[in-house]
Amino acid sequence: MLKLTQAPNLAIATLWADAVGVEGIVASVQRQYLGGMMGELPPDQCLPEVWITHREQEARARTLLHDLQHVPQHRWICVCGELVEGGYEQCWQCGVLRPD
């Protein structure tokens, strides 16, 4: 097994492990129950980690993780004139979907 990354919380670790798993890479979350030990143990030792089973899949897993962590943010102007920023696919002013 190989440690892929450390996550800031259990929800993110699970999301990353599941996303990597969808691509056919066997992944698991480790240290998921150590959050309650913060204070007794150093905080960086209590964060959840994502591990992969097969070392030969490391490059692909790291690429997938990078893509998850660096989703491009779109900025567009809706037909109603509203500036929509971030990852929104729909205008919050009028509800029109982002043009492709």
MOTA-V403308 format. One record per residue. N is the residue number from 1. RES is the residue in three letters. SS is DSSP state (hx for helix, st for strand, lp for the rest). PHI is phi in whole degrees, -180 to 180 (NA if undefined). PSI is psi in whole degrees, -180 to 180 (999 if undefined). Layout:
n={N/N}
res={RES/RES}
ss={SS/SS}
phi={PHI/PHI}
psi={PSI/PSI}
This chain:
n={1/2/3/4/5/6/7/8/9/10/11/12/13/14/15/16/17/18/19/20/21/22/23/24/25/26/27/28/29/30/31/32/33/34/35/36/37/38/39/40/41/42/43/44/45/46/47/48/49/50/51/52/53/54/55/56/57/58/59/60/61/62/63/64/65/66/67/68/69/70/71/72/73/74/75/76/77/78/79/80/81/82/83/84/85/86/87/88/89/90/91/92/93/94/95/96/97/98/99/100}
res={MET/LEU/LYS/LEU/THR/GLN/ALA/PRO/ASN/LEU/ALA/ILE/ALA/THR/LEU/TRP/ALA/ASP/ALA/VAL/GLY/VAL/GLU/GLY/ILE/VAL/ALA/SER/VAL/GLN/ARG/GLN/TYR/LEU/GLY/GLY/MET/MET/GLY/GLU/LEU/PRO/PRO/ASP/GLN/CYS/LEU/PRO/GLU/VAL/TRP/ILE/THR/HIS/ARG/GLU/GLN/GLU/ALA/ARG/ALA/ARG/THR/LEU/LEU/HIS/ASP/LEU/GLN/HIS/VAL/PRO/GLN/HIS/ARG/TRP/ILE/CYS/VAL/CYS/GLY/GLU/LEU/VAL/GLU/GLY/GLY/TYR/GLU/GLN/CYS/TRP/GLN/CYS/GLY/VAL/LEU/ARG/PRO/ASP}
ss={lp/st/st/st/st/st/lp/lp/lp/hx/hx/hx/hx/hx/hx/hx/hx/hx/hx/hx/hx/hx/lp/lp/lp/lp/st/st/st/st/lp/lp/lp/hx/hx/hx/hx/st/lp/lp/st/lp/hx/hx/hx/lp/lp/lp/st/st/st/st/lp/lp/hx/hx/hx/hx/hx/hx/hx/hx/hx/hx/hx/hx/hx/hx/hx/lp/lp/lp/lp/lp/lp/st/st/lp/lp/lp/lp/lp/st/st/lp/lp/lp/lp/lp/st/lp/lp/lp/lp/lp/lp/st/lp/lp/lp}
phi={NA/-138/-73/-85/-166/-108/-108/-72/-160/-66/-62/-67/-59/-66/-60/-64/-63/-67/-65/-68/-64/-61/-88/89/-102/-72/-133/-142/-102/-114/63/-69/-108/-86/-56/-72/-93/-58/107/-83/-120/-59/-55/-69/-89/-107/-76/-68/-127/-106/-119/-113/-83/-110/-59/-68/-98/-60/-60/-65/-64/-67/-64/-62/-64/-60/-63/-67/-83/-128/-70/-64/-98/-97/-130/-147/-106/-74/-62/-83/97/-76/-84/-112/-118/85/-91/-72/-99/-140/-70/-81/-82/-122/90/-71/-73/-63/-70/-86}
psi={155/131/122/-49/168/138/155/-21/171/-37/-45/-42/-44/-42/-47/-44/-42/-41/-40/-39/-36/-29/10/11/121/119/154/159/128/159/27/-18/9/-6/-34/-11/-3/133/-43/-34/157/138/-38/-15/-6/-4/147/152/150/125/147/154/-40/119/-33/-11/6/-47/-46/-42/-42/-37/-45/-43/-43/-44/-36/-37/-14/55/128/139/129/146/123/157/124/163/-22/-5/-5/134/121/122/166/-156/17/133/-5/141/132/-13/-49/-11/2/139/150/134/149/999}
